[in-house]
Amino acid sequence: MTGQHFQLPGRSHRAALGAEGPRAASRRGIERASLPNGLRVVMNVDRSVGLVSVAVCYGVGSRAEPRGRTGLAHLFEHLMFQGSGSIGKMGHVHEIEGAGGLLNAAARPDYTNYWQTVPPSALARVLFLEADRMKGPLLGPEPLANQVDVVKEEIRVNVRNRPYGSFPWFSVPQVLFDTFPNAHNTYGDEADLDGVTVADAQRFFDRHYRPANAVVTITGDFDPGSALRIVHRYFGAIPGRSEYPKPPPDRHEPPMDCDRQASLGDPRAPAPAVALAWRLSVEPTDVRRYLAFVLLARILAGDHRSRLHQRLIDQLQVTRVAGEVGFDERDPFDVLGPVALTLHGYVPLAGQVERVVAAMEEEVERLAEDGLNQRELQRAQASLEAELYGRLDCLEQRAVLMGFYELETGRPQWAVELPALPALVTANEVKDAAGLLQRSCRARLDLIPGVRA
Amino acid sequence: MNSTRVLFPLPWAGGQHALALGRTLANGMQLAAVRRAKVPLVHLRLRVASPARGTEETMARLLLARTMGHEGVTWRGSADLARAGGTVHVSCDADGYLVRGQVLREGLGCLLTVVSDLVTSPVRIEDSLAAEARALAEEVRRLRAAALPTARHTLMAHLYGSHPYASTLPSTEDDPSTVTSSALTDQHRRLGPTGGVLVLVGDLEPTVALDLAEAMLGSWSGTCAPPTSRPHVPVGRGAVTFVHRRDSVQSCIVGGGAAPARGDPNYAAFELASLVLGGYFASRIVLNLREEKGISYSPSTDVHHAVDASWFEVVADVAPGATVLALHEIRAELKGLAMRPPGEAELRGARRYAEGSYMRVAATQAALTRALEWILSAGLDPSWPQEHLAKLGRVTSDALRDQASRLLNPDQLHFVVVGDRARIQTPLSLAEGAGSKPPLG
């Protein structure tokens, strides 16, 4: 049953959204605090599960990487497990797992998260360990060389050694965007990874890993008063380095004035695949407007009842169709702009690729001109709502998303309000979103099977 | 019939917050419903026991699962389900079929209607069969082109011989479009309530949910005989089967052998042995292959359970040039577990990690649904995790070493390597103790 501090905007409370005073966060059972060194703290008690999650989110991701050092944000995330002032290599992992906990981390385009879910008795130790590595990880040539190798194996197992590995998102940034911050994916180039030095890593840490660029989020079964005291004790002494905030990476993209096309070889794919990608002009943190595009992607190609599923699978023998929004195939919400909307499909009959592309464009056009019916809007809204509630059920996912929204908007309650918002999007807003796509240039990506990348 | 049992408290499932009820229907199905109302969703898992009669049925079973999945989103009732944000997915293995669903709370009735219709009404295949067969053929080609599914299939074929567990993937030469509609109808007819398990978890009233489920599934009577057990204990001899995969930029190593079932008195010790080896981030194989040598991203060990057998598996995707080294190190770690069993600190760490993972199976609606489904499907009592946690606490280093020397000796496992012969360079036969078989192709 719902913990007393945790409230969701129930389906009947939708009308109240948008009319919020300054205490909106605490009404959602969320407490915010900040330390003199600039560190922000978000707390959300939920006693329904006897566990506690801690997420530390730093406001730096792949878009802030220096030129020639693509992949550094992700590599650096690995280096944060190589030991820090009080503990040796993998010491953090040993302690969390030895306390019965689970942990992981992810470098994203605009921020990097580190999370752990542990029994409540381990909360203080988790906060100590996170503070210890916020002061500075142990950086040296050996752990660096080791983790460069590990990251290369990660890219191989997740992308390069798989049929259709991460298609099309692995290549969308490089094809669709022109400026350095946006035009590379979070994994980066292997050659760039090989070039990373200890000095690069140290500089990256000094620039970005500081209390004023970080949020500590705690969710689950804990006492906020004593947790905040522990946060003060361990994080309070970390120097604030007052030159923060630094200017964020310039995410601006010059307009795209014509369609573009790129081909990628895939030696393992048994058949061709094709994707169309459009730049979206809306910021994902402009949640209401952004949701129109998330719903548009679903109405076009989200499930078996979507327009392209019916048309491509039934008529053109396409075997997989998807419509997605974001910067990669992962979470569409924990990013800033620019992001993309993609439609893609596996096309077993090579001769059908052009017809598949034409069908995708026609369906965008049809939506832009004729709009959509209420039933297909309702389906997309409800399935998105269910998905968003599903992730809120998970303590660590909730902690990470609250941390992201605190970092980028100062409004962590977006994370718990999100599931109720798709229902507010109107058919006209989705139609207008399709109109924007229709009037924009797009990129086309062709995956050519049997050819080396 | 009304034999509702209170499964509550599930102490391992945050007991004070979860009201769990169970009921066994006259047709043999077990139902369980748990109220966990943190978010307004309901999760469903329905396990239908329908053992494969042989390895040649794999394609027809996969096609039936796909067809049912398709029908779950196109039949009558599914429009209402979709409007409540509902999804239905059907998969299969050699023991039977698994239906998974999720819906916003107001759609519980729709979800149960669609799911019970899927398993109790004859499959309606005419319109979608050709499209599903094409999609399945493509999926098989894609899985056959991927390293891990190929390696796993090769391992299972070696360990399980003529037992249906040997076939995890049909061959690319098998054409799903040759599966006749009568073969599908026959497969569907072999679905029945005996040994079936339905679990519902979420924002629901357990009694109401159980009554609804009983109303829809209580009159289901299968026509096929109840499943019979065909136990099989795999034996390996330490050999390596090599499968050539052109342009493979990694070698996928999979090793496996027999493991105790969950109900076996030695299971707790074996589970900890597997964990110490490769079951978590700070485990021996991960520290060795990843953190020391940098040749693999996420090597791991796991114990898999099915009706007729349980098996151990070690997996590592490694840099091609390090294939022989990795195989050598994996074998050394397996052997080393008996020679260097964990001391008090390492054993305590593994035990605490295991305890934590059993607490996390109840941390979300989705995880609790999954856990209750496998507990009930395995014929275990809902209190099994609690009893198992107590057993984990009593495992000694000696008991762990005993399991390691009996079941994790690499000379009693079988290994498979899927990789590019040209990139591996060193012949696998040079790997210590590996009686390599000639390459398969």
Interface residues (C-beta under 8 A of the other chain):
Chain A: M1 T2 G3 F6 L8 G10 R11 D46 R47 S48 V49 G50 L51 K89 M90 V93 H94 E97 G98 A99 G100 G101 L102 L103 T117 V118 P119 A145 N146 Q147 V148 D149 V150 V151 K152 E153 E154 R156 V157 N158 R160 N161 R162 P163 Y164 P267 R268 A269 P270 A271 D303 H304 R305 I313 D314 Q317 T319 R320 Y346 P348 R375 Q378 R379 Q381 A382 S383 L384 E385 A386 E387 Y389 G390 L392 D393 C394 L395 P419 R452
Chain B: G14 H17 R35 R36 A37 K38 V39 P40 L41 H70 V73 T74 A79 A82 R83 A84 G85 G86 T87 Q102 V103 L104 A131 R134 A135 A137 E138 E139 R141 R142 A145 A146 A147 R246 D247 S248 V249 Q250 C252 Y280 F281 A282 L287 R290 E291 E292 G294 I295 S296 Y297 S298 D317 V318 A319 R348 G349 R352 Y353 E355 G356 S357 M359 R360 A362 A363 T364 Q365 A366
